[in-house]
Amino acid sequence: DREMLFILPVLILGARSVVNVGVVACPEQSVMVVERLGRYHRMLTPGLHFTMPWPLESMRQLELRERPYHVKRAPAITRDNVDLFLDGVVYLRIVDPFKANYAVADPIDAMLILAQTTVRSRIGEMTLDQTFKNREELNSHVITALQHAGEEWGIVCTRYEVKDIEPPDSIMQAMKAEAEAERKKRATVLESEGVRQAHINTAEGEKASRVLESEAHRDAAINEAVGAADAVRAAAAAEADRILTLARAQAGATELVANALCKEGGELAARVAMASEWIGAFSELGGRSSTLVVPADTGSVPAMLAQAMACFDAVNSGASGPPPSRLAKAGKAARGAMEAPSRKQSRTVK
């Protein structure tokens, strides 16, 4: 207990001077500069040390930890002549106790004053808007200036931050009005953008609707055309089937007539049928047109029958040839028999 009472008065924590009674304890992250008879003698590291008592040896304690220090609020003038008040905080740490003790009387106070003057000079090179926008640049400039000066004083600046920038009330009101105008402008721009986007969406919707409508009309027209083409093809196919069926029926009828002519009594029956057909054809001439060209001897029935029999004889005379040639010859003979009398003598009946 007596030793503790003896050692406790030796250190006055937080003070630069230490009362030396022969035994001192240096705390961690601190050093003590020992002067013997007013001259630098040695440096005490953390721990317990025995020294010569005062006044032979005097001591000063220096703390090596990094500590923040407040930079006092000071006025400044910007490049555009605006008065400002600003303060900040700087972080300092002693790295060379010998220089910090002998190069400058009070290294901490010297660094704070230098930080204040450096900030004021830098603010004079910047406009008001730049002081608010470029705080990082201002902080870096102050740190660079303090580092350069701290090399000679055994102290380093690890960080500097501007705490507050306070412009005059008139400037604050103008800034608030500008901010309000900017907010109103943004609101107007956003509203106009919304209206424009709505019009764009409406136009795109109408465009898509018209495109779909035109595609529907096109598909309908294509379907109608395809249906009409299918109908035409179906009608053509039906007509072809009708003609083919009719041709087959006529061919069958012709074949039956030819077979009938080859039978016994067929010739006489053919003569009678041709004569009746001849007479029937002449009976229908009056109902077809108002102007007719007929043979001169239409009033003679025997002459008409003779012409019909001549046609039959022409057909019968060509019976020895193939069936197609016989039919062709029969047609030619019939036309010749009907046209010969008309070439010789004809009359016009109206």
C-alpha positions in Angstrom: 0.0 0.0 0.0 2.8 2.4 0.8 4.4 1.6 -2.6 1.2 2.4 -4.4 0.8 5.7 -2.5 4.4 6.4 -3.4 3.9 5.8 -7.2 0.5 7.3 -7.7 1.7 10.9 -7.2 4.4 10.4 -9.8 2.0 10.4 -12.8 -0.6 13.0 -13.6 -2.5 11.3 -16.4 -3.4 13.5 -19.3 -0.8 16.1 -18.4 2.4 16.8 -20.3 4.6 17.2 -17.3 5.3 14.4 -14.9 6.4 14.8 -11.2 9.6 12.8 -10.8 10.4 11.4 -7.4 12.7 8.7 -8.6 10.3 6.0 -9.7 7.8 6.5 -12.7 5.5 4.2 -14.6 5.0 5.0 -18.3 1.5 3.8 -19.6 0.9 1.8 -22.8 0.9 3.8 -26.0 2.8 6.6 -24.4 6.4 7.8 -24.1 8.2 10.0 -21.6 10.9 12.4 -22.7 13.6 12.7 -19.9 15.7 15.8 -19.6 18.7 15.9 -17.3 19.7 19.3 -16.1 17.6 20.9 -19.0 19.2 18.7 -21.7 17.6 15.8 -23.6 18.8 12.6 -22.0 16.6 9.6 -23.0 13.1 8.3 -23.9 11.2 6.1 -21.5 9.0 3.3 -23.0 5.9 1.8 -21.3 6.7 0.2 -18.0 8.3 0.9 -14.6 11.5 3.0 -14.6 13.9 4.4 -11.9 15.1 7.9 -12.5 17.0 10.6 -10.7 14.5 12.8 -8.8 13.6 16.3 -9.8 15.4 18.8 -10.3 18.1 16.6 -11.7 15.8 15.0 -14.3 12.5 16.3 -15.5 9.9 14.5 -17.7 7.2 15.1 -20.3 4.6 12.5 -21.3 3.5 12.2 -24.9 0.5 10.0 -26.0 1.0 8.0 -29.2 -2.6 7.0 -29.8 -4.7 8.6 -32.6 -7.1 11.2 -31.2 -9.8 13.4 -32.7 -9.6 17.1 -32.2 -12.3 19.7 -32.9 -11.4 22.5 -35.4 -13.1 25.6 -34.1 -15.9 27.3 -36.1 -14.4 30.0 -38.2 -15.7 32.3 -41.0 -14.6 32.0 -44.6 -15.4 33.7 -48.0 -16.0 31.8 -51.1 -14.8 32.7 -54.6 -18.3 34.1 -55.4 -18.1 36.4 -52.3 -20.4 34.4 -50.0 -19.7 34.4 -46.3 -19.6 31.0 -44.7 -19.1 29.6 -41.2 -17.6 26.1 -41.0 -16.1 23.7 -38.5 -14.5 20.3 -38.7 -12.7 17.5 -37.0 -9.2 16.3 -37.5 -7.5 13.1 -36.4 -3.9 13.3 -35.3 -1.2 10.9 -34.1 2.3 11.5 -32.8 4.9 9.4 -34.6 8.2 11.1 -33.6 8.1 12.1 -29.9 11.5 13.9 -30.2 10.3 16.2 -33.0 6.9 16.7 -31.4 8.6 17.8 -28.1 11.4 20.0 -29.5 10.4 21.1 -33.1 7.3 23.0 -32.0 6.0 24.2 -28.7 2.6 22.6 -29.0 2.2 20.3 -32.0 -1.5 19.6 -31.5 -2.4 23.3 -31.3 -0.2 24.0 -34.3 -1.9 21.4 -36.4 -5.4 22.7 -35.5 -4.5 26.3 -36.4 -2.9 25.1 -39.7 -6.1 23.0 -40.5 -8.3 26.1 -39.9 -6.2 28.4 -42.1 -5.9 25.8 -44.8 -9.7 25.3 -45.0 -10.2 29.0 -45.2 -7.7 29.5 -48.0 -9.2 26.5 -49.9 -12.8 27.8 -49.5 -11.6 31.1 -51.1 -10.8 29.2 -54.3 -14.2 27.5 -54.5 -17.7 28.6 -55.2 -20.6 28.1 -52.9 -22.0 25.1 -54.9 -18.5 23.5 -55.0 -18.2 23.7 -51.2 -21.3 21.6 -50.9 -20.5 19.2 -53.8 -16.8 18.8 -53.4 -16.3 18.1 -49.7 -14.1 15.1 -50.4 -11.8 17.3 -52.5 -11.6 19.9 -49.6 -10.9 17.1 -47.1 -8.1 15.7 -49.2 -6.5 19.1 -49.7 -6.4 19.8 -45.9 -5.0 16.3 -45.2 -2.2 16.9 -47.8 -1.3 20.3 -46.3 -1.2 18.9 -42.7 0.9 15.9 -43.7 3.5 18.1 -45.3 3.7 20.3 -42.1 3.5 17.3 -39.7 6.6 15.7 -41.1 8.7 18.4 -39.5 6.7 18.3 -36.2 6.7 14.5 -35.8 2.9 14.2 -36.1 0.7 12.9 -38.8 -2.9 13.7 -39.9 -4.9 10.5 -40.7 -8.2 12.1 -41.4 -10.1 15.4 -41.7 -13.8 15.9 -42.1 -15.9 19.0 -42.5 -18.6 18.8 -39.9 -20.9 21.7 -40.9 -21.0 24.5 -43.5 -23.4 27.3 -42.5 -24.1 30.0 -45.1 -26.0 33.2 -44.3 -29.7 33.2 -43.8 -30.4 34.9 -47.1 -28.4 32.3 -48.9 -30.2 29.5 -47.0 -33.6 31.0 -48.1 -32.4 31.2 -51.7 -31.2 27.6 -51.5 -34.5 26.4 -50.1 -36.4 28.3 -52.8 -34.1 26.7 -55.5 -34.6 23.3 -54.0 -38.4 23.8 -53.9 -38.3 25.0 -57.6 -36.2 21.9 -58.5 -38.7 19.6 -56.8 -41.6 21.3 -58.6 -39.8 21.0 -61.9 -39.2 17.3 -61.3 -42.8 16.8 -60.4 -43.9 18.6 -63.6 -41.4 16.6 -65.7 -42.6 13.4 -64.2 -46.3 14.4 -64.8 -45.5 15.2 -68.4 -43.6 12.0 -68.8 -46.6 10.1 -67.4 -49.0 11.9 -69.9 -46.6 11.2 -72.8 -46.3 7.5 -71.8 -50.1 7.2 -71.5 -50.5 8.7 -75.1 -47.9 6.3 -76.4 -49.6 3.4 -74.7 -52.9 4.5 -76.2 -51.4 4.9 -79.7 -49.7 1.5 -79.5 -53.0 -0.1 -78.4 -54.9 1.5 -81.3 -52.1 0.4 -83.7 -52.3 -3.2 -82.4 -56.1 -3.1 -82.7 -55.9 -1.9 -86.3 -53.3 -4.4 -87.2 -55.4 -7.2 -85.8 -58.5 -5.9 -87.6 -56.6 -5.7 -90.9 -55.2 -9.2 -90.4 -58.8 -10.5 -89.7 -60.0 -8.8 -92.9 -57.1 -10.3 -94.8 -57.8 -13.8 -93.4 -61.5 -13.4 -94.2 -60.7 -12.4 -97.8 -58.3 -15.3 -98.2 -60.9 -17.7 -96.8 -63.5 -16.3 -99.2 -61.1 -16.6 -102.1 -60.2 -20.1 -101.2 -63.9 -21.0 -100.8 -64.7 -19.5 -104.2 -61.8 -21.3 -105.8 -62.9 -24.6 -104.2 -66.5 -23.9 -105.5 -65.2 -23.2 -109.0 -63.1 -26.4 -108.9 -66.0 -28.4 -107.7 -68.3 -26.9 -110.4 -65.7 -27.7 -113.0 -65.3 -31.2 -111.8 -69.1 -31.7 -111.8 -69.3 -30.3 -115.4 -66.4 -32.5 -116.5 -68.2 -35.5 -114.9 -71.5 -34.5 -116.7 -69.8 -34.1 -120.1 -67.9 -37.4 -119.6 -71.1 -39.2 -118.6 -72.9 -37.6 -121.6 -70.1 -38.6 -123.9 -70.2 -42.1 -122.6 -73.9 -42.3 -123.0 -73.7 -41.0 -126.6 -70.9 -43.5 -127.3 -73.1 -46.3 -125.9 -76.1 -45.1 -127.9 -74.0 -45.0 -131.1 -72.6 -48.4 -130.4 -76.2 -49.8 -129.9 -77.3 -48.2 -133.2 -74.3 -49.7 -134.9 -75.1 -53.1 -133.5 -78.8 -52.7 -134.5 -77.8 -51.9 -138.1 -75.8 -55.1 -138.3 -78.8 -57.2 -137.4 -81.5 -58.5 -139.8 -84.1 -55.9 -140.7 -82.0 -53.2 -139.1 -81.5 -51.4 -142.4 -85.2 -51.0 -143.0 -85.8 -49.8 -139.5 -83.0 -47.3 -139.8 -84.5 -46.0 -143.1 -87.9 -45.5 -141.5 -86.4 -43.8 -138.4 -84.3 -41.5 -140.4 -87.2 -40.5 -142.6 -89.3 -39.7 -139.5 -86.5 -37.7 -138.0 -86.1 -35.8 -141.2 -89.8 -34.9 -141.3 -89.7 -33.9 -137.6 -86.8 -31.6 -138.1 -88.5 -29.8 -140.9 -91.6 -29.4 -138.7 -89.6 -27.5 -136.1 -87.9 -25.1 -138.5 -90.7 -22.5 -138.2 -90.4 -22.0 -134.5 -86.7 -21.1 -134.3 -86.3 -18.0 -136.4 -88.2 -15.6 -138.6 -85.8 -16.0 -141.5 -85.1 -19.5 -142.9 -83.2 -21.0 -145.8 -84.8 -24.3 -146.9 -84.7 -26.5 -150.1 -86.9 -25.4 -153.0 -88.9 -28.7 -153.0 -90.0 -28.7 -149.4 -93.6 -29.3 -150.4 -92.7 -32.7 -152.0 -92.7 -35.4 -149.4 -91.2 -38.0 -151.7 -88.3 -35.7 -152.5 -87.6 -35.3 -148.8 -87.8 -39.0 -148.2 -85.4 -39.5 -151.1 -82.9 -37.2 -149.5 -83.2 -39.0 -146.2 -82.7 -42.4 -147.9 -79.7 -41.0 -149.8 -78.2 -40.1 -146.4 -78.8 -43.6 -145.2 -77.3 -45.1 -148.3 -74.2 -43.1 -147.8 -73.9 -44.4 -144.3 -74.6 -47.9 -145.4 -72.0 -47.7 -148.2 -69.3 -47.0 -145.8 -70.1 -49.9 -143.4 -67.1 -51.9 -144.6 -64.6 -49.4 -143.0 -63.7 -49.0 -139.3 -66.4 -47.5 -137.1 -64.9 -44.0 -136.7 -64.5 -43.7 -140.5 -68.1 -44.9 -141.1 -69.4 -42.3 -138.8 -67.4 -39.5 -140.4 -68.5 -40.5 -143.9 -72.1 -40.7 -142.7 -72.0 -37.2 -141.3 -70.5 -35.9 -144.5 -73.0 -37.7 -146.7 -75.9 -36.4 -144.6 -74.7 -32.8 -144.9 -74.1 -33.2 -148.6 -77.6 -34.6 -149.2 -79.2 -31.7 -147.3 -77.0 -28.9 -148.8 -77.0 -30.1 -152.5 -80.7 -29.3 -153.2 -80.3 -25.9 -151.4 -77.3 -24.9 -153.6 -79.2 -25.7 -156.7 -82.4 -23.9 -155.8 -83.3 -22.1 -152.6 -85.7 -19.6 -151.5 -86.0 -17.3 -148.5 -89.0 -17.5 -146.2 -89.8 -14.6 -143.8 
